[in-house]
Amino acid sequence: AQKVTQAQTEISVVEKEDVTLDCVYETRDTTYYLFWYKQPPSGELVFLIRRNSFDEQNEISGRYSWNFQKSTSSFNFTITASQVVDSAVYFCAFNQAGTALIFGKGTTLSVSS
Amino acid sequence: DTGVSQNPRHKITKRGQNVTFRCDPISEHNRLYWYRQTLGQGPEFLTYFQNEAQLEKSRLLSDRFSAERPKGSFSTLEIQRTEQGDSAMYLCASSLGGSRGFTEAFFGQGTRLTVV
């Protein structure tokens, strides 16, 4: 069965620090999709990034970057120069053919000024 | 508004009553998901549809829960004989998906259920 693990329950940093959120997944299939979502205090889940299993190229979007490594089944998310507005719960999610989209338990990021 | 819409936003009900929630997905999306989220937890999968077919239902889901998606458009989630443990945020999401891949899922704002 597929599984998504976010081992970090809570992380606290001070503004301008870099922070990496870890995500490890388990699957026996070769075709799958990985996602990151942000859930701010307002509650609505916001999509951040989608990556398919055949594309291991790392991606950067502003202060956000993602490191996908199939060798370690990891899809980690780094925020550079964190800001207070980055405070939220971040979820890693996994999807493949024939299954539902499943989520990790989330990592709560607190950024203080 | 072309996003995922859920109604009602809040529902307070007495234990033992039945409740029904509605989700209107993004119109071109063939997949529709229902999740439950409690405080401090990630979205817990309940069930999903591809078009009008219900493809998977969580083994954790009680028989008191039922979902439908007639004609592959909107969906309803019904909880019969509600219990206090059913109190949670119920989230609906939609996406495009199938043998050629999956797009990201877009979420509605959720229905917060409180069972008293």
Interface residues (C-beta under 8 A of the other chain):
Chain A: Y33 F35 Y37 G43 E44 L45 F47 R50 N52 F91 A93 N95 Q96 A97 G98 T99 A100 L101 I102 F103 G104 K105 G106
Chain B: Y33 Y35 Q41 G42 P43 E44 F45 T47 Y48 L55 E56 M89 L91 A93 S95 G97 G98 S99 G101 F102 T103 E104 A105 F106 F107 Q109 G110
